[in-house]
Amino acid sequence: MKRFFYKFGIVLAGGAIQGFGMGLFLFPHDIPSGGAGGLAVLLHHFFYLDMGFALWAVNFSMLAMAIKYLGNECALWTMFSISVTSLTIFVIQKTLYLPIRNVWLDLLVGSIFLGIGVGMLLRQGVSNGGVGVIALIIASYRNTLPGKPLFWINGGIFLLTAYIIKWEIIVQALASQWISTKIVDFVCKIQFFSTYSLGWRKK
């Protein structure tokens, strides 16, 4: 029970921290926080799907992969983390506003918060949703840190969407991913979480 509440607290904090970075710093500049948004844009472009449904479809398919490869427990924790992040973004966008903004400063700060939040989730064997599931699967099977596969997967998706949204947004998205994934690996390396292991097991 103690381990459950410990994990609950870490996942809650990780989801809220990444939501804070996305909602207050990245989304006001339309900077994609990951590959799920890019895949949703591609689905909308090629199949004329509603963006909201396309984003849901991407996350649902990734969650299905989590159930198959990582187990039911990881999938449930992922649903919880996605819900916390979404609620945090909603509350922040309704209640907080920064009157003075600089896109590159916001990108830096937002990416740091995003990386901290995602790193905390991945340390607990919990995906942050979207293509984070794929990065978690690759990391678990190759026994490597999840930041690098997360960067390359998201980077590839951003490049595919380069013809759909402005090139400046792609550059900013790639910069954000580079910063945040470096933070992810840093969080995964530090030792104050004694329960961290890359050897995730299906429950």
Buried (B, 14 or more C-beta within 10 A) or exposed (E): EEEEEBBEEBBBBBBBBBBBBBBBBBBBBBBBBBBBBBBBBBBBBEEEBEEEEBBBBBBEBBBEBBBEBBBEBBBBBBBBBBEBBBEBBEBBBEEEEEEEEEBEEBBBBBBBBBBBBBBBBBBBBBBBBBBBBBBBBBBBEEEBBBBBBBBBBBBEBBEBBBEBBEEEBBEBBBBBBBBBBBBBBBBBEEEEBEEBEBEBEEE
